[in-house]
Amino acid sequence: MGGFKKFLLRGNIVELAVAVIVGATFSGLVQALVRDLVTPLIGAVTGGRQPNFAEYSFTVNGSEFKYGDFVNHLIAFLLIAAIVYWLVVMPMTRLISLFDRNEKAATKQCPECVGDIPAEARRCMHCTVELVPASEKPDR
C-alpha cells in the first residue's frame, strides 16, 4: 500500500491530472469557439446565412447519417492541433535546439561506429577505436 501511496503523491501523477483537467476545459473552450465564432464567420463569408453543421445529415435506405456534428468536431480538432503546434511544439523545438547546439559542440562522432563521444576523447567509449588527430599521428 505504501508504494501505491508514493505513486499517487509523486509529482508526475499530479501534473498529469492537472493537464487532463486543463485539456478538457481547453477542449470545451475550442468547441465553443467553433460553434459561436467560426461557424458564424463561415456563414458571413458564404452569404450571410449561418450554417449549423450539427444539423447536416443524409439518409440512405432509411438510415440517417449525421455528418454535421463530425464537421464541427473536425474543425475543433484542427484548431486545437494548430494552437498546440504553434504555442507549444514550435517554442519547445526552438528551446531544445538551443540546448542541442551546446551539446553538439561538446561531442563528436566516432568515425568507426558513428557513436557520440566527448569532443576531447582520444578513444571511442563504444568501439574502443583510437581517435588520434591526423596532426598528432607519427609520419611513417
Accessible surface in RSA format (square Angstrom, percent):
REM  Atomic radii and reference values for relative SASA: ProtOr
REM  Chains: A
REM  Algorithm: Lee & Richards
REM  Probe-radius: 1.40
REM  Slices: 20
REM RES _ NUM      All-atoms   Total-Side   Main-Chain    Non-polar    All polar
REM                ABS   REL    ABS   REL    ABS   REL    ABS   REL    ABS   REL
RES MET A   1   194.76 100.9 145.40  96.2  49.36 117.5 127.96 108.8  66.80  88.5
RES GLY A   2    50.12  61.8   0.00   N/A  50.12  61.8  38.94 106.9  11.18  25.0
RES GLY A   3    53.81  66.4   0.00   N/A  53.81  66.4  37.63 103.3  16.18  36.2
RES PHE A   4   116.71  58.4 107.53  66.6   9.17  23.9 111.66  67.7   5.05  14.4
RES LYS A   5   131.35  64.1 128.94  79.1   2.41   5.7  74.25  66.8  57.11  60.8
RES LYS A   6   156.68  76.4 151.13  92.7   5.56  13.2  97.89  88.1  58.80  62.6
RES PHE A   7    88.68  44.4  86.92  53.8   1.76   4.6  88.45  53.6   0.23   0.6
RES LEU A   8    78.10  43.5  72.37  51.8   5.73  14.4  72.37  50.8   5.73  15.4
RES LEU A   9   126.44  70.4 103.03  73.7  23.41  58.8 103.80  72.9  22.64  60.9
RES ARG A  10   127.01  53.3 120.63  61.5   6.39  15.2  55.26  75.5  71.76  43.5
RES GLY A  11    44.86  55.3   0.00   N/A  44.86  55.3  32.18  88.3  12.68  28.4
RES ASN A  12    98.36  67.8  92.19  89.1   6.17  14.9  23.09  55.6  75.27  72.8
RES ILE A  13    47.80  27.2  44.59  33.2   3.21   7.7  46.47  33.5   1.33   3.6
RES VAL A  14    80.64  53.1  78.11  70.7   2.53   6.1  80.64  70.1   0.00   0.0
RES GLU A  15   116.03  66.6 108.84  82.3   7.19  17.1  45.36  87.7  70.67  57.7
RES LEU A  16   106.44  59.3 102.46  73.3   3.98  10.0 105.96  74.4   0.48   1.3
RES ALA A  17    50.48  46.4  42.72  65.9   7.76  17.6  49.96  70.4   0.52   1.4
RES VAL A  18    82.28  54.1  81.63  73.9   0.65   1.6  82.28  71.5   0.00   0.0
RES ALA A  19    59.00  54.2  44.22  68.2  14.77  33.6  51.47  72.5   7.52  19.9
RES VAL A  20    94.02  61.9  86.78  78.6   7.24  17.4  92.58  80.4   1.44   3.9
RES ILE A  21   115.21  65.6 112.35  83.7   2.86   6.9 114.91  82.7   0.29   0.8
RES VAL A  22    90.93  59.8  89.23  80.8   1.70   4.1  90.66  78.8   0.27   0.7
RES GLY A  23    35.39  43.6   0.00   N/A  35.39  43.6  30.12  82.7   5.27  11.8
RES ALA A  24    67.62  62.2  49.11  75.8  18.51  42.1  56.79  80.0  10.83  28.7
RES THR A  25    93.78  66.7  83.68  84.8  10.10  24.1  72.90  97.9  20.88  31.6
RES PHE A  26    60.38  30.2  57.42  35.6   2.96   7.7  60.16  36.5   0.22   0.6
RES SER A  27    40.88  34.5  40.74  54.4   0.14   0.3  18.23  38.8  22.64  31.7
RES GLY A  28    39.79  49.1   0.00   N/A  39.79  49.1  33.14  91.0   6.64  14.9
RES LEU A  29   119.35  66.5 113.31  81.1   6.04  15.2 117.76  82.7   1.58   4.3
RES VAL A  30     2.84   1.9   2.66   2.4   0.18   0.4   2.84   2.5   0.00   0.0
RES GLN A  31    45.60  25.5  44.54  32.6   1.06   2.5  22.49  47.9  23.11  17.5
RES ALA A  32    30.05  27.6  29.43  45.4   0.62   1.4  29.76  41.9   0.29   0.8
RES LEU A  33    60.50  33.7  56.06  40.1   4.44  11.2  59.92  42.1   0.58   1.6
RES VAL A  34     1.33   0.9   1.33   1.2   0.00   0.0   1.33   1.2   0.00   0.0
RES ARG A  35   138.12  58.0 133.10  67.8   5.02  12.0  63.41  86.7  74.71  45.3
RES ASP A  36    82.47  57.8  66.94  66.6  15.52  36.7  28.13  66.2  54.33  54.2
RES LEU A  37   113.61  63.3 107.02  76.6   6.59  16.6 108.34  76.1   5.27  14.2
RES VAL A  38    32.75  21.6  32.36  29.3   0.39   0.9  32.75  28.5   0.00   0.0
RES THR A  39     6.83   4.9   6.83   6.9   0.00   0.0   6.11   8.2   0.73   1.1
RES PRO A  40    40.53  29.5  34.84  31.8   5.70  20.7  35.52  29.3   5.01  31.1
RES LEU A  41   113.33  63.1 109.13  78.1   4.20  10.6 112.76  79.2   0.57   1.5
RES ILE A  42    55.71  31.7  53.69  40.0   2.02   4.9  55.71  40.1   0.00   0.0
RES GLY A  43     0.52   0.6   0.00   N/A   0.52   0.6   0.52   1.4   0.00   0.0
RES ALA A  44    70.34  64.7  44.62  68.9  25.72  58.5  48.30  68.0  22.04  58.4
RES VAL A  45   118.41  77.9  88.08  79.7  30.34  73.1  94.37  82.0  24.05  65.2
RES THR A  46    96.55  68.7  60.09  60.9  36.46  86.9  61.72  82.9  34.83  52.6
RES GLY A  47    67.66  83.4   0.00   N/A  67.66  83.4  37.67 103.4  29.98  67.2
RES GLY A  48    62.79  77.4   0.00   N/A  62.79  77.4  31.69  87.0  31.11  69.7
RES ARG A  49   175.53  73.7 166.13  84.7   9.41  22.4  77.32 105.7  98.21  59.5
RES GLN A  50   108.39  60.6  88.29  64.5  20.10  47.8  25.24  53.7  83.15  63.1
RES PRO A  51     8.63   6.3   8.52   7.8   0.11   0.4   8.52   7.0   0.11   0.7
RES ASN A  52    69.74  48.1  64.27  62.1   5.46  13.2  24.00  57.8  45.73  44.2
RES PHE A  53    23.07  11.5  22.45  13.9   0.61   1.6  22.45  13.6   0.61   1.8
RES ALA A  54    46.14  42.4  33.51  51.7  12.62  28.7  33.51  47.2  12.62  33.4
RES GLU A  55   129.99  74.6 103.87  78.6  26.13  62.2  43.90  84.9  86.09  70.3
RES TYR A  56    68.99  32.2  64.31  36.6   4.68  12.2  53.95  40.5  15.04  18.5
RES SER A  57    44.34  37.5  17.71  23.6  26.63  61.4   1.70   3.6  42.64  59.7
RES PHE A  58   102.09  51.1  95.16  58.9   6.94  18.1 102.09  61.9   0.00   0.0
RES THR A  59    91.47  65.1  61.71  62.6  29.76  70.9  39.85  53.5  51.63  78.0
RES VAL A  60    75.98  50.0  70.32  63.7   5.66  13.6  74.08  64.4   1.90   5.2
RES ASN A  61   154.27 106.4 109.18 105.5  45.08 108.6  38.57  92.8 115.70 111.8
RES GLY A  62    73.06  90.1   0.00   N/A  73.06  90.1  35.08  96.3  37.98  85.1
RES SER A  63    59.08  49.9  53.57  71.5   5.51  12.7  22.98  48.9  36.09  50.6
RES GLU A  64   103.25  59.3  73.64  55.7  29.62  70.5  21.37  41.3  81.88  66.9
RES PHE A  65    97.87  49.0  94.24  58.4   3.63   9.4  97.87  59.3   0.00   0.0
RES LYS A  66   138.38  67.5 115.78  71.0  22.60  53.8  59.47  53.5  78.91  84.0
RES TYR A  67    95.72  44.7  91.33  52.0   4.39  11.4  62.36  46.9  33.36  41.1
RES GLY A  68     0.00   0.0   0.00   N/A   0.00   0.0   0.00   0.0   0.00   0.0
RES ASP A  69    66.96  46.9  66.96  66.6   0.00   0.0  18.99  44.7  47.96  47.8
RES PHE A  70   131.61  65.8 125.99  78.0   5.61  14.6 130.11  78.9   1.50   4.3
RES VAL A  71    38.50  25.3  38.50  34.9   0.00   0.0  38.50  33.4   0.00   0.0
RES ASN A  72    20.46  14.1  20.46  19.8   0.00   0.0   5.98  14.4  14.48  14.0
RES HIS A  73    91.44  50.0  87.65  60.9   3.79   9.7  59.54  61.4  31.90  37.1
RES LEU A  74    75.25  41.9  72.09  51.6   3.16   7.9  75.04  52.7   0.21   0.6
RES ILE A  75    32.87  18.7  32.21  24.0   0.66   1.6  32.69  23.5   0.18   0.5
RES ALA A  76     0.95   0.9   0.95   1.5   0.00   0.0   0.95   1.3   0.00   0.0
RES PHE A  77   127.00  63.5 124.33  77.0   2.68   7.0 126.55  76.7   0.45   1.3
RES LEU A  78   101.26  56.4  96.64  69.1   4.62  11.6  97.00  68.1   4.26  11.5
RES LEU A  79    50.03  27.9  49.61  35.5   0.42   1.0  50.03  35.1   0.00   0.0
RES ILE A  80    42.14  24.0  42.14  31.4   0.00   0.0  42.14  30.3   0.00   0.0
RES ALA A  81    42.81  39.4  31.38  48.4  11.43  26.0  39.19  55.2   3.62   9.6
RES ALA A  82    43.83  40.3  36.90  56.9   6.93  15.8  43.20  60.8   0.63   1.7
RES ILE A  83    54.60  31.1  51.62  38.5   2.99   7.2  54.60  39.3   0.00   0.0
RES VAL A  84    62.02  40.8  61.50  55.7   0.52   1.3  62.02  53.9   0.00   0.0
RES TYR A  85    97.87  45.7  97.20  55.3   0.67   1.7  64.10  48.2  33.76  41.6
RES TRP A  86   154.23  61.9 144.36  69.9   9.87  23.2 123.82  66.0  30.41  49.3
RES LEU A  87   128.09  71.3 109.60  78.4  18.49  46.5 109.98  77.2  18.11  48.7
RES VAL A  88    80.61  53.0  77.87  70.5   2.74   6.6  80.61  70.0   0.00   0.0
RES VAL A  89    64.11  42.2  61.15  55.4   2.96   7.1  63.96  55.6   0.15   0.4
RES MET A  90    45.44  23.5  44.89  29.7   0.55   1.3  35.07  29.8  10.37  13.7
RES PRO A  91    61.80  45.0  53.82  49.1   7.98  29.0  57.58  47.5   4.22  26.3
RES MET A  92    92.89  48.1  92.89  61.5   0.00   0.0  68.48  58.2  24.40  32.3
RES THR A  93    78.64  55.9  75.02  76.1   3.62   8.6  62.99  84.6  15.65  23.7
RES ARG A  94   153.44  64.4 151.66  77.3   1.78   4.2  57.81  79.0  95.63  58.0
RES LEU A  95    80.67  44.9  78.81  56.4   1.87   4.7  80.20  56.3   0.47   1.3
RES ILE A  96    89.31  50.8  89.10  66.4   0.21   0.5  89.31  64.3   0.00   0.0
RES SER A  97    56.59  47.8  50.17  67.0   6.43  14.8  39.83  84.8  16.77  23.5
RES LEU A  98    91.14  50.8  87.89  62.9   3.25   8.2  88.20  61.9   2.94   7.9
RES PHE A  99   131.40  65.7 126.51  78.4   4.88  12.7 126.71  76.8   4.68  13.4
RES ASP A 100    55.12  38.6  55.03  54.8   0.09   0.2   8.88  20.9  46.24  46.1
RES ARG A 101   149.27  62.7 142.65  72.7   6.63  15.8  66.29  90.6  82.98  50.3
RES ASN A 102   107.36  74.0  97.38  94.1   9.98  24.0  29.21  70.3  78.15  75.5
RES GLU A 103   107.38  61.7 101.15  76.5   6.23  14.8  31.72  61.4  75.66  61.8
RES LYS A 104   149.28  72.8 138.85  85.2  10.43  24.8  85.41  76.9  63.87  68.0
RES ALA A 105    83.72  77.0  51.10  78.9  32.61  74.2  63.07  88.8  20.65  54.7
RES ALA A 106    60.73  55.8  47.52  73.3  13.21  30.1  55.00  77.5   5.72  15.2
RES THR A 107    44.84  31.9  34.11  34.6  10.73  25.6  24.33  32.7  20.51  31.0
RES LYS A 108    76.00  37.1  65.90  40.4  10.09  24.0  52.78  47.5  23.21  24.7
RES GLN A 109   111.52  62.4  93.06  68.0  18.46  44.0  27.02  57.5  84.51  64.1
RES CYS A 110     1.51   1.1   0.00   0.0   1.51   3.6   0.00   0.0   1.51   1.6
RES PRO A 111   104.61  76.2  67.95  61.9  36.66 133.2  80.10  66.1  24.50 152.3
RES GLU A 112   120.04  68.9  89.75  67.9  30.30  72.1  14.63  28.3 105.42  86.1
RES CYS A 113    54.22  41.0  24.64  27.5  29.58  69.5  31.59  80.0  22.63  24.4
RES VAL A 114    91.69  60.3  78.31  70.9  13.39  32.3  78.31  68.0  13.39  36.3
RES GLY A 115    17.02  21.0   0.00   N/A  17.02  21.0  17.02  46.7   0.00   0.0
RES ASP A 116    89.67  62.8  78.90  78.5  10.77  25.5  21.56  50.7  68.11  67.9
RES ILE A 117     1.19   0.7   0.25   0.2   0.94   2.3   1.19   0.9   0.00   0.0
RES PRO A 118    69.63  50.7  68.98  62.9   0.65   2.4  69.63  57.5   0.01   0.0
RES ALA A 119    36.75  33.8  24.62  38.0  12.13  27.6  24.62  34.7  12.13  32.1
RES GLU A 120   159.92  91.8 138.59 104.8  21.33  50.8  64.34 124.4  95.58  78.0
RES ALA A 121    22.09  20.3   8.67  13.4  13.42  30.5  19.07  26.9   3.01   8.0
RES ARG A 122   136.74  57.4 131.17  66.9   5.57  13.3  63.38  86.6  73.36  44.5
RES ARG A 123   129.85  54.5 118.71  60.5  11.14  26.5  44.04  60.2  85.81  52.0
RES CYS A 124     1.10   0.8   0.00   0.0   1.10   2.6   0.00   0.0   1.10   1.2
RES MET A 125   124.16  64.3  89.36  59.1  34.80  82.8  64.90  55.2  59.26  78.5
RES HIS A 126   109.41  59.8  73.78  51.3  35.63  91.1  54.37  56.0  55.04  64.0
RES CYS A 127    50.58  38.3  25.57  28.5  25.01  58.8  32.63  82.7  17.95  19.4
RES THR A 128    84.24  59.9  79.69  80.8   4.55  10.8  54.82  73.6  29.42  44.5
RES VAL A 129    46.52  30.6  39.47  35.7   7.06  17.0  46.52  40.4   0.00   0.0
RES GLU A 130   107.60  61.8  88.25  66.8  19.34  46.1  24.65  47.7  82.95  67.7
RES LEU A 131    17.06   9.5   8.97   6.4   8.09  20.3  14.09   9.9   2.97   8.0
RES VAL A 132    37.33  24.6  26.33  23.8  11.01  26.5  26.72  23.2  10.61  28.8
RES PRO A 133    64.37  46.9  51.58  47.0  12.78  46.5  64.15  53.0   0.21   1.3
RES ALA A 134    89.55  82.3  67.46 104.1  22.10  50.3  67.90  95.6  21.65  57.4
RES SER A 135   109.36  92.4  65.84  87.9  43.53 100.3  59.58 126.9  49.78  69.7
RES GLU A 136    92.28  53.0  64.78  49.0  27.50  65.5  35.74  69.1  56.54  46.2
RES LYS A 137   121.59  59.3 108.80  66.8  12.79  30.4  52.98  47.7  68.61  73.1
RES PRO A 138   104.65  76.3  83.86  76.4  20.79  75.6  94.59  78.1  10.06  62.5
RES ASP A 139   149.20 104.5 115.81 115.3  33.39  79.0  40.76  95.9 108.44 108.1
RES ARG A 140   268.06 112.6 186.49  95.1  81.57 194.2 105.59 144.3 162.47  98.5
END  Absolute sums over single chains surface
CHAIN  1 A    11318.0       9461.2       1856.8       7528.9       3789.1
END  Absolute sums over all chains
TOTAL         11318.0       9461.2       1856.8       7528.9       3789.1
